[in-house]
Amino acid sequence: MSNLILTQEEQGMLAGDQGPAIAMCMRLIVGVAKANQATRLIEVESAHADGCLYHGIAGLEYTEKLVELGGKVKVRTTTNVSSLDLLHPELIHADKTLATNGKRLMDAHLALGCEATWTCAPYQTGHRPSFGSQIAWAESNAIVFANSVLGARTDRYGDFLDISAAIVGRVPFAGLHTDEGRKASLVLDFSEISRELLNEESAWPAIGALLGDIAESKVVAIIGLPGDLSDGGLTEDRLKGLGATAASSGGVGLFHIVGVTPEAPNLGAVVNTKVETIKITTQRLRASRDRLTTAVGDDLDAVSLGTPHFSLAEFENLANELSGGDKFSSAIDFYVSTSRGVLQKAEALGYAQILISAGGRIVTDTCTYVTPVLNPKIKTVMTNSGKWAWYAPGNLGIETILGSVKECISSARAGKLVRNDALWR
């Protein structure tokens, strides 16, 4: 028996007093609340809608039905990646169904009052909820970033539930919305990993893959990761890569790094009374990294960066690495996926032009592992993204190689794999 208690206003919403769209969404929210044994609903300040990517007719019909019923979002709602790149349509090899229905799905979200951000990283385009704020975010990397790095509070919201929460402005008070639900039940100790290795870009998706594998969907506290690494600290982009890979290889929605992330000034602040501690070795971390490389040999056809979407800081770093160097080999396709908002700033600062001059291509509104962008003849792709490396073999049927941005650039210039494994031995 459910102990869910609705306020008088919420009962009216469910009964249709605020219109059929809200009633329809409330039925879904209430059903999930009962399944999660929530005793009440809470209001949210914002939402991020994941269901903008066309996977089939069900998601399109649901969203268009909400539009037909007069639905409008109650809170600020940004949009996740879509199936199309409206700024660079020539890059997408979409069939008629994908092109037509993908655009209809985008239009439906805008009709509901969502913002046309079309990015998996809304936190890079000005949508940054404050510490402790209750939100309803979908898209796995956005969820784990909001919870872990920003200290906002969201549970895992997927298609249908995400836009429904945005329209009613409420979610069940359960899971990662609660104090108890945010406590870690597992501790990973990285104190044996050298700082030199932790300064390697590839270490962070490797940590994420290991975290997802060990933790699955548990909340984890991490110790032994210094926040003052030599090249500028434990940056947002490193945390972004860690979280995105952990959310892909497992179901991680929140991690705490003691002394770094906002809820973890010390270990005692974020753990349950009884926790297991696992000490991580270099060998185990390397095994985790190696799982993200499926290719054998040094053949290479393309490079794909920007999953999650490239940040402005990543564009600056890429431009610095490219400046004054050789262009990419004509045999290598080089893609960077980013948001419209970040691209506009990268163009104003000249970073985007440096990439294009080197032979690179920029993708917006979508990502290369979920939309037909790559040439069908491509067999092997190098990436700095653990998330891209995790999903692309299954989604695209290609082989992957995980490397740093520097290694991706060197490989694209050489026309074959260039990677330094010295620190991983």
ZIVENHU-V793125 format. One record per backbone hydrogen bond with DSSP energy under -1.0 kcal/mol. CO is the residue of the C=O (numbers start at 1). NH is the residue of the N-H. E is the energy in kcal/mol with one decimal. If there is no record, write none. Layout:
co->{CO:CO}
nh->{NH:NH}
e->{E:E}
//
This chain:
co->{7:8:9:10:11:12:16:19:20:21:22:23:24:25:26:27:28:29:30:31:32:33:34:39:40:42:46:47:48:49:50:56:57:58:59:60:61:62:63:64:65:66:67:76:77:78:79:88:89:95:96:97:98:99:100:101:102:103:104:105:106:107:108:109:110:112:115:121:122:122:126:130:133:134:136:137:139:140:141:142:143:144:145:145:146:151:153:158:159:160:161:162:163:164:165:166:169:171:172:174:175:179:180:184:186:187:188:189:190:194:195:197:200:201:202:203:204:205:206:207:208:209:210:211:212:215:216:219:220:221:222:223:227:229:229:233:235:236:237:238:239:240:241:242:243:245:246:246:256:257:257:261:264:267:270:276:278:281:282:283:284:285:286:287:289:290:298:301:302:303:305:311:312:313:314:315:316:317:318:319:322:329:333:334:335:336:337:339:340:341:342:343:344:345:346:346:350:351:352:353:354:355:356:358:361:363:365:367:367:371:372:375:379:380:380:381:382:383:385:386:387:388:391:392:393:399:400:400:401:404:405:406:407:408:409:410:411:411:412:421:422}
nh->{11:12:13:14:15:17:19:23:24:25:26:27:28:29:30:31:32:33:34:35:36:38:37:5:173:171:136:78:138:80:52:60:61:62:63:64:65:66:67:68:69:71:70:47:115:49:119:91:92:99:100:101:102:103:104:105:106:107:108:109:110:111:112:114:113:73:117:124:125:127:128:133:153:45:48:157:143:144:145:146:147:148:149:150:152:132:135:162:161:164:165:166:167:168:169:74:44:42:174:177:178:182:183:272:221:278:223:280:193:198:199:200:203:204:206:207:208:209:210:211:212:213:214:215:216:218:251:185:256:188:258:190:234:232:233:235:239:240:241:242:243:244:245:246:247:249:250:252:222:260:261:264:259:270:184:187:189:285:286:287:288:289:290:291:292:293:417:333:382:335:337:315:316:317:318:319:320:321:322:323:325:332:303:361:305:363:310:343:344:345:346:347:348:349:351:352:354:355:356:357:358:360:359:328:336:338:82:370:371:373:93:378:399:301:302:401:304:403:389:390:391:392:395:396:397:381:294:295:383:408:409:410:411:412:413:414:415:416:329:424:425}
e->{-2.5:-1.9:-2.2:-2.4:-1.8:-2.9:-1.6:-1.8:-2.4:-2.2:-2.7:-1.9:-1.1:-2.4:-3.1:-1.9:-2.2:-2.4:-2.5:-2.0:-2.1:-2.7:-1.3:-2.5:-2.4:-2.0:-2.3:-1.9:-1.7:-2.3:-1.1:-1.1:-2.9:-2.3:-2.0:-2.7:-2.0:-1.7:-1.6:-2.6:-2.0:-3.1:-1.8:-2.8:-2.9:-2.9:-2.4:-2.1:-1.2:-2.7:-2.7:-2.7:-2.1:-1.4:-2.1:-2.3:-1.8:-2.7:-2.3:-1.7:-1.8:-2.2:-1.2:-2.1:-1.5:-2.9:-2.0:-2.1:-1.6:-1.9:-1.2:-1.9:-2.8:-3.0:-1.7:-1.1:-2.3:-2.1:-2.1:-2.5:-2.4:-2.4:-1.9:-1.7:-2.1:-2.7:-2.7:-2.5:-1.8:-1.6:-2.4:-1.8:-1.8:-2.1:-2.2:-3.0:-1.9:-2.6:-1.5:-1.9:-1.7:-1.1:-1.5:-2.4:-2.7:-2.8:-2.7:-3.1:-1.7:-2.0:-1.4:-1.7:-1.7:-1.3:-1.4:-2.4:-2.1:-2.7:-2.2:-2.8:-2.7:-1.9:-2.4:-3.1:-1.7:-2.4:-2.7:-2.0:-2.7:-2.5:-2.4:-3.0:-1.4:-1.3:-1.6:-1.7:-2.2:-2.9:-2.3:-2.4:-2.8:-2.6:-1.8:-2.3:-2.4:-3.1:-1.4:-1.1:-3.2:-2.5:-1.9:-1.9:-3.4:-1.7:-4.0:-3.0:-3.0:-2.1:-2.7:-2.1:-1.6:-2.3:-2.9:-1.1:-1.7:-1.5:-2.6:-1.9:-2.5:-2.9:-2.4:-2.0:-2.4:-2.2:-2.6:-2.8:-2.2:-2.1:-2.0:-2.0:-2.1:-1.9:-2.9:-2.5:-2.6:-2.9:-2.6:-2.4:-2.3:-1.2:-2.7:-2.6:-1.8:-1.7:-1.4:-1.3:-1.4:-1.7:-2.4:-2.5:-1.4:-2.5:-1.3:-2.8:-2.1:-2.6:-3.5:-1.2:-1.2:-1.7:-3.4:-2.3:-3.3:-2.2:-1.4:-1.7:-2.4:-2.4:-2.2:-1.9:-2.1:-2.7:-2.6:-3.2:-1.2:-2.6:-1.5:-2.2:-2.7:-2.5:-2.6:-2.6:-2.4:-2.4:-2.2:-2.1:-2.1:-1.1:-3.1:-1.4:-1.2}
//
